[in-house]
Amino acid sequence: MEQDRLTAIGVISGTSMDGIDVAVARTDGDRRVEPGAGRTIPYPDAVRAELLALIAEPERALTEPLAELEQAVTDAHIAAVETFMGEVGLSRREVDLIGLHGQTVYHRPERRFTRQLGFGAEVARRLGIDTVNRFRHADVDAGGEGAPLAPLYHRALAAGLGEPLMVLNLGGVANVTYLDGDVVIAFDTGPASALIDDFVRRRRGLAYDANGELAAKGLVRADLVAAFLGNPFFARPAPKSLDRNDFHRRAADVEHLSDADGAATLTAFTVESVAASLAHVPRRPARWLVTGGGRHNRHLMTRLAERLGVPVEPVEVVGWHGDFLEAEAFAYLAVRSLRGLPLSLPTTTGVPQPMPGGDLHRAA
């Protein structure tokens, strides 16, 4: 029934740290969901610079309070939500709930530790809207990977699409959701945009390799790709998850290559790590739908289609909003959290049982 649905705003900044994604959805937190508008609001330059400096020394996120940075991240997220609501014409009384994922700065589930910056109570107080945050913590505390958390939203969206279907998110890290009837399997596959972005930033001062044009000009060092794939992570059974920086130390092996060859080799590594995910699902997907910023990289998408041998398409072909899918997911998950429904399953994060989660902060 219509009264079962709530209007929620989801807000997240991904591991690429290129901006804050905000989106609205109306949902019952189960199979009924109506995605709405979405926007990406850039981080203030100083905040993004501080975050990038932090991930260069990730252990700081384990040991330091980071109070000033967390306040700056919170301020940026509040400003992003306010900008979004103004641009799309949403008043505060029209929004029931905010799902605040915040900014992940350290994710080590093997230590039962995950950290996302963003003060949920302050967001609720300043915006005057009930807010859910800390989506990953209950899962990690129970022994799960704490990621990925979008699969149940993918399941809700994918009703009626052909199966088996794989949804691939090419963010800073890549992750997949495998959907086949009642089977939902999810896991991180390896690096995606983060390694490539960081490489071209160091070499050319660019935020990313637009359309993969630099990589397309280079030669792939197959020996290095094979060495990268020797990492024990790829043989581990799913579910499994990664921190943004897990492969950065080994990726230094491309530093002696030319700009083009380095970009080509890191792009090939992403392609091969995605292909390696097929070893962890019951049947080969008939189709791949791709979300995240990496779907805009034409070279990467072409190489994926060639390697996988089936259609590899951006999620827009089925009417999904690829730039805002994760923000929509945290709007959806906020409603699930409010209603005590699971956010993760044993087959999506390895948690021992279907796991609710999230901390609710009332506006008043």
C-alpha positions as CSV (number, residue, x, y, z in Angstrom):
1,M,0.0,0.0,0.0
2,E,1.1,3.6,-0.7
3,Q,1.3,4.4,3.0
4,D,3.9,1.7,3.4
5,R,6.3,3.7,1.3
6,L,8.7,6.3,2.6
7,T,10.6,9.0,0.8
8,A,14.3,8.7,1.6
9,I,17.4,10.5,0.5
10,G,20.6,8.5,0.2
11,V,24.0,10.3,0.4
12,I,27.4,8.7,-0.2
13,S,30.9,9.5,-1.4
14,G,32.6,6.5,-2.9
15,T,36.2,5.3,-2.7
16,S,37.1,7.4,-5.7
17,M,36.3,10.5,-3.6
18,D,35.3,12.5,-6.7
19,G,32.2,14.0,-5.2
20,I,29.1,13.4,-3.0
21,D,26.3,11.5,-4.6
22,V,22.7,12.4,-3.4
23,A,19.5,10.7,-4.6
24,V,15.9,10.2,-3.6
25,A,13.8,7.1,-3.7
26,R,10.3,6.2,-2.5
27,T,10.2,2.7,-1.2
28,D,8.7,0.2,1.2
29,G,12.2,-1.2,1.8
30,D,11.4,-4.5,0.1
31,R,10.4,-5.1,-3.6
32,R,8.7,-1.8,-4.3
33,V,11.0,1.1,-5.2
34,E,10.6,4.3,-7.2
35,P,14.0,6.0,-7.8
36,G,13.9,9.7,-8.2
37,A,16.3,12.5,-9.0
38,G,20.0,12.4,-8.3
39,R,22.9,14.8,-8.2
40,T,26.7,14.7,-7.7
41,I,28.0,17.6,-5.6
42,P,31.7,18.2,-5.7
43,Y,33.7,18.1,-2.5
44,P,35.3,21.4,-1.5
45,D,38.8,21.2,-2.8
46,A,40.4,21.4,0.7
47,V,38.3,18.5,2.0
48,R,39.1,16.3,-0.9
49,A,42.8,17.1,-0.6
50,E,42.7,16.1,3.1
51,L,40.9,12.9,2.3
52,L,43.4,12.0,-0.4
53,A,46.2,12.7,2.0
54,L,44.6,10.4,4.6
55,I,44.2,7.4,2.3
56,A,47.9,7.8,1.5
57,E,48.5,7.0,5.2
58,P,45.5,4.7,5.9
59,E,46.5,3.5,9.3
60,R,45.8,7.0,10.6
61,A,42.1,6.2,10.2
62,L,42.6,3.3,12.6
63,T,44.5,5.3,15.3
64,E,43.5,9.0,15.0
65,P,40.3,10.6,16.0
66,L,40.2,12.8,12.8
67,A,37.6,15.0,14.5
68,E,38.2,18.1,12.3
69,L,38.2,16.1,9.1
70,E,35.0,14.2,10.1
71,Q,33.4,17.5,10.8
72,A,34.4,18.9,7.4
73,V,33.0,15.7,5.7
74,T,29.8,16.1,7.7
75,D,29.4,19.7,6.7
76,A,30.0,18.9,3.1
77,H,27.4,16.1,3.2
78,I,24.8,18.4,4.8
79,A,25.5,21.1,2.2
80,A,25.2,18.5,-0.5
81,V,21.8,17.4,0.7
82,E,20.6,21.0,1.1
83,T,21.8,21.8,-2.5
84,F,20.1,18.7,-3.8
85,M,16.8,19.4,-2.1
86,G,16.9,23.0,-3.4
87,E,17.6,21.9,-7.0
88,V,14.9,19.2,-7.2
89,G,12.3,21.1,-5.2
90,L,12.0,18.9,-2.1
91,S,11.0,20.4,1.2
92,R,12.1,18.9,4.5
93,R,8.6,17.9,5.4
94,E,8.5,15.8,2.2
95,V,11.5,13.7,3.2
96,D,11.0,10.9,5.9
97,L,14.5,9.7,6.2
98,I,18.1,10.2,5.2
99,G,20.5,7.3,4.6
100,L,24.0,8.7,5.4
101,H,26.7,6.4,4.3
102,G,29.4,9.0,4.6
103,Q,33.0,8.6,3.4
104,T,34.8,5.3,3.8
105,V,38.4,5.9,4.9
106,Y,39.4,2.5,6.2
107,H,37.9,-0.9,5.8
108,R,39.5,-3.9,7.4
109,P,36.8,-6.5,8.1
110,E,39.5,-9.1,9.1
111,R,40.2,-6.8,12.0
112,R,36.4,-6.3,12.5
113,F,36.9,-2.6,11.8
114,T,35.4,-0.3,9.3
115,R,35.3,3.5,9.3
116,Q,33.0,5.9,7.5
117,L,33.3,9.6,8.3
118,G,30.0,11.5,8.9
119,F,28.2,12.4,12.2
120,G,24.7,11.0,11.8
121,A,23.3,12.8,14.8
122,E,24.4,16.2,13.5
123,V,23.0,15.5,10.1
124,A,19.6,14.7,11.7
125,R,19.7,17.8,13.9
126,R,20.8,20.3,11.3
127,L,18.5,19.1,8.5
128,G,15.6,18.3,10.8
129,I,15.2,14.8,9.2
130,D,15.6,11.4,10.9
131,T,18.9,9.9,9.7
132,V,20.4,6.4,9.6
133,N,24.2,5.9,9.4
134,R,26.8,3.2,10.3
135,F,25.3,0.8,7.9
136,R,28.3,-1.5,7.8
137,H,29.2,-1.9,11.5
138,A,26.8,-4.5,12.7
139,D,27.8,-6.8,9.8
140,V,31.5,-6.3,10.4
141,D,31.0,-6.8,14.2
142,A,29.3,-10.1,13.5
143,G,32.1,-11.3,11.3
144,G,30.9,-10.3,7.9
145,E,32.8,-8.3,5.2
146,G,30.6,-5.3,5.6
147,A,30.5,-4.9,1.8
148,P,29.1,-4.7,-0.7
149,L,25.7,-3.5,0.6
150,A,23.9,-2.6,-2.6
151,P,22.9,-6.2,-3.6
152,L,19.5,-6.2,-2.0
153,Y,18.7,-3.0,-3.8
154,H,19.9,-4.5,-7.1
155,R,17.6,-7.5,-6.4
156,A,14.6,-5.1,-6.0
157,L,15.4,-3.2,-9.2
158,A,16.1,-6.3,-11.3
159,A,12.7,-8.0,-11.0
160,G,11.6,-9.1,-14.5
161,L,15.1,-8.9,-16.1
162,G,16.6,-12.0,-17.6
163,E,18.8,-14.2,-15.4
164,P,21.4,-15.1,-14.5
165,L,22.4,-11.5,-14.4
166,M,25.6,-9.8,-13.1
167,V,25.5,-6.2,-11.9
168,L,29.1,-4.8,-11.9
169,N,29.9,-1.7,-10.0
170,L,33.1,0.0,-11.3
171,G,33.9,2.5,-8.6
172,G,37.3,2.9,-6.9
173,V,37.0,-0.8,-6.2
174,A,34.9,-3.2,-8.3
175,N,32.1,-5.4,-6.9
176,V,29.5,-7.6,-8.4
177,T,26.0,-8.8,-7.6
178,Y,25.0,-12.1,-9.1
179,L,21.2,-12.6,-9.4
180,D,19.5,-15.9,-10.4
181,G,16.1,-16.5,-9.0
182,D,16.4,-16.5,-5.2
183,V,20.2,-16.7,-5.3
184,V,21.9,-13.4,-4.5
185,I,25.7,-13.5,-4.3
186,A,27.9,-10.5,-4.0
187,F,31.6,-9.7,-3.5
188,D,34.4,-7.3,-4.4
189,T,36.3,-8.4,-7.4
190,G,39.4,-6.3,-7.3
191,P,40.5,-2.7,-8.1
192,A,38.6,-0.6,-10.7
193,S,39.1,3.1,-11.1
194,A,41.3,3.8,-8.0
195,L,44.5,2.3,-9.3
196,I,44.1,3.9,-12.8
197,D,43.0,7.3,-11.4
198,D,45.9,7.4,-9.0
199,F,48.4,6.5,-11.7
200,V,47.3,9.1,-14.2
201,R,47.1,11.7,-11.4
202,R,50.8,11.0,-10.4
203,R,52.0,10.9,-14.0
204,R,49.9,13.6,-15.7
205,G,48.0,15.5,-13.1
206,L,44.7,14.3,-14.4
207,A,41.8,13.2,-12.3
208,Y,41.2,10.1,-14.5
209,D,41.9,8.6,-17.9
210,A,39.0,10.0,-19.9
211,N,37.4,7.3,-22.0
212,G,40.5,5.2,-21.5
213,E,42.3,7.1,-24.3
214,L,45.7,6.9,-22.6
215,A,45.3,3.1,-21.9
216,A,44.1,2.5,-25.5
217,K,47.5,3.8,-26.8
218,G,49.6,1.6,-24.6
219,L,50.8,-2.0,-24.5
220,V,49.7,-4.4,-21.8
221,R,52.5,-6.0,-19.8
222,A,50.9,-9.4,-19.5
223,D,53.6,-10.7,-17.1
224,L,52.7,-7.9,-14.6
225,V,49.0,-8.6,-14.9
226,A,49.6,-12.3,-14.2
227,A,51.7,-11.3,-11.2
228,F,49.0,-9.1,-9.8
229,L,46.4,-11.9,-10.2
230,G,48.7,-14.1,-8.1
231,N,47.4,-12.2,-5.1
232,P,45.6,-14.7,-2.7
233,F,42.5,-12.5,-2.7
234,F,41.4,-13.8,-6.1
235,A,41.4,-17.4,-5.0
236,R,39.5,-16.7,-1.8
237,P,35.8,-17.8,-2.0
238,A,33.1,-15.2,-2.0
239,P,31.9,-13.2,-0.2
240,K,35.0,-11.0,0.2
241,S,35.8,-7.3,0.3
242,L,38.7,-4.9,-0.2
243,D,39.9,-1.6,1.0
244,R,40.6,1.0,-1.7
245,N,44.4,0.8,-1.1
246,D,44.8,-3.0,-1.0
247,F,46.6,-3.3,-4.3
248,H,48.5,0.0,-4.4
249,R,51.8,-1.3,-3.1
250,R,52.0,-4.0,-5.8
251,A,50.8,-1.5,-8.4
252,A,54.1,0.3,-7.9
253,D,55.5,-2.4,-10.3
254,V,54.1,-0.3,-13.2
255,E,56.0,2.8,-12.3
256,H,58.9,2.0,-14.6
257,L,56.5,1.8,-17.6
258,S,55.5,4.7,-19.9
259,D,52.3,6.5,-19.1
260,A,50.4,4.7,-21.8
261,D,51.7,1.3,-21.0
262,G,51.1,1.7,-17.3
263,A,47.5,2.8,-17.8
264,A,47.0,-0.1,-20.3
265,T,48.4,-2.6,-17.8
266,L,46.3,-1.4,-14.9
267,T,43.2,-1.4,-17.1
268,A,43.9,-4.9,-18.2
269,F,44.3,-5.9,-14.5
270,T,40.9,-4.6,-13.8
271,V,39.4,-6.5,-16.7
272,E,41.1,-9.8,-15.7
273,S,40.1,-9.4,-12.0
274,V,36.5,-8.9,-13.1
275,A,36.7,-12.0,-15.3
276,A,38.1,-14.0,-12.3
277,S,34.8,-13.4,-10.5
278,L,33.3,-16.1,-12.7
279,A,35.0,-18.7,-10.7
280,H,32.8,-17.8,-7.7
281,V,29.3,-17.9,-9.1
282,P,27.2,-21.0,-10.0
283,R,26.5,-20.1,-13.7
284,R,28.0,-17.8,-16.2
285,P,25.8,-14.6,-16.4
286,A,24.0,-14.1,-19.7
287,R,24.4,-10.4,-19.3
288,W,26.4,-7.8,-17.4
289,L,24.9,-4.4,-16.4
290,V,27.6,-1.9,-15.3
291,T,27.2,1.0,-12.9
292,G,29.7,3.3,-11.3
293,G,32.1,5.8,-13.0
294,G,34.1,3.2,-14.8
295,R,31.2,2.5,-17.2
296,H,32.0,5.9,-18.9
297,N,35.5,4.5,-19.8
298,R,34.8,3.3,-23.4
299,H,38.1,1.4,-23.6
300,L,37.5,-0.5,-20.3
301,M,33.9,-1.4,-21.4
302,T,35.1,-2.6,-24.8
303,R,37.8,-4.8,-23.2
304,L,35.3,-6.2,-20.7
305,A,32.8,-7.2,-23.4
306,E,35.6,-8.8,-25.4
307,R,36.9,-10.7,-22.4
308,L,33.5,-11.9,-21.1
309,G,31.9,-12.7,-24.4
310,V,28.4,-11.6,-23.5
311,P,26.6,-8.2,-23.5
312,V,28.3,-5.7,-21.2
313,E,26.1,-2.6,-21.0
314,P,25.7,0.4,-18.8
315,V,22.7,0.2,-16.5
316,E,21.0,3.0,-18.3
317,V,19.9,0.5,-21.0
318,V,17.4,-0.9,-18.5
319,G,16.4,2.5,-17.1
320,W,18.6,2.6,-14.0
321,H,20.5,5.7,-12.9
322,G,24.1,4.6,-13.0
323,D,25.6,7.7,-11.5
324,F,23.3,7.5,-8.5
325,L,22.6,3.8,-7.9
326,E,24.7,3.6,-4.7
327,A,23.1,6.8,-3.3
328,E,19.6,5.3,-4.1
329,A,20.7,2.0,-2.4
330,F,21.4,3.8,0.8
331,A,18.1,5.5,0.7
332,Y,16.5,2.1,0.3
333,L,18.7,0.6,3.0
334,A,17.8,3.4,5.4
335,V,14.1,2.3,5.1
336,R,15.1,-1.3,5.6
337,S,17.1,-0.4,8.7
338,L,14.2,1.6,10.1
339,R,11.9,-1.4,9.6
340,G,14.4,-3.9,11.0
341,L,14.9,-5.8,7.8
342,P,18.3,-7.3,6.8
343,L,20.9,-5.2,5.0
344,S,23.1,-8.1,4.2
345,L,23.0,-11.9,3.8
346,P,25.4,-14.7,4.3
347,T,25.9,-14.8,0.5
348,T,26.6,-11.1,0.1
349,T,28.9,-10.4,3.0
350,G,29.6,-13.7,4.7
351,V,27.8,-12.6,7.8
352,P,26.5,-15.7,9.8
353,Q,22.8,-14.8,9.3
354,P,20.7,-12.2,7.6
355,M,21.8,-9.0,9.3
356,P,19.9,-5.8,10.1
357,G,22.0,-2.8,10.8
358,G,22.4,1.0,10.9
359,D,22.1,3.5,13.7
360,L,18.9,5.7,13.8
361,H,19.2,9.4,14.8
362,R,16.0,11.2,15.4
363,A,15.7,14.8,14.3
364,A,14.2,15.8,17.6
